[in-house]
Amino acid sequence: DGLVGTGIKVVNNSIDGLTLAAFAADSFMAAEQGADLLGHSTTSTTQKAAPFKVYSVGNLYGAAAVGSYDLAGGQFNPQLWLAYWDQVAFFYAVDAAYSTTIFDGINWTLEGAYLGNSLDSELDDKTHANGNLFALKGSIEVNGWDASLGGLYYGDKEKASTVVIEDQGNLGSLLAGEEIFYTTGSRLNGDTGRNIFGYVTGGYTFNETVRVGADFVYGGTKTEAANHLGGGKKLEAVARVDYKYSPKLNFSAFYSYVNLDQGVNTNESADHSTVRLQALYKF
């Protein structure tokens, strides 16, 4: 599953503190994804018709500028990403993070991002809308302890929209939880529903190798019409353990509990539990 393509990337580091990149990709296996490619345009998840002609999806071209600067005793890292996917959409993203040390050894980071896109006229504007996402996160680390507080706003109440091309894109540093952003109405790679979520995370790292932590995410999805799926309040609680055995080998495990309240098109609330064990070796 997932998009597969052939691509090329060119990177230039000749400017101090600034990395410039250009990239292109083609031969996407878009037909396999169907309506999952940019989100369901209908009010029912039972219909798998794609919102556009998947066999005519063109190439992807993009550019990026990534900076890293010393600022006011801290580190400022801005990013700008632009991409045009022929016959699909023009994507743009801005991310900025500032890290510094305050008081006595407290590392503090603030990161914010905006992602948006403008759909190609090939898409039906009655069922799809341009996508927008706003995210903000603050985090601290001190003496092995870490904690963060953040939130996200994205989606449209009446139409399907997307903010990333596949899965959760490169938003990992601005997300929490494991399953909630895959629930109906809240998928970042395309869904119908306006989403607002807030989250807190915390953990402790022993001897710089073993981290024990927890995430709590709360929010909801709002849909305008009664026959839209995915509406209602949502909650996820996660307990996790990570073990850094070596620079190349890591072990991780988590337990996730998701609760979905009764929505506008569901007869009852629902909950779901997930357990995952992972061993990751990087060559």
Secondary structure, DSSP 8 states (H G I E B T S, - for coil): -----EEEEEEEEEETTEEEEEEEEE---HHHHGGGTT---SS-TT----SS-GGG---EEEEEEEE-EEETTEEEEEEEEEEEETTTEEEEEEEEEEEEEETTTEEEEEEEEEEEEEE-TTS-TTTB---EEEEEEEEEEETTEEEEEEEEEEEEEEEEE-SSSSTTTT-GGG---SSGGGSTT--TTSEEEEEEEEEEEEEEEETTTEEEEEEEEEEEEE-SSTT-SS-EEEEEEEEEEEEE-SSSEEEEEEEEEEEE---TT-SS-EEEEEEEEEEEE--
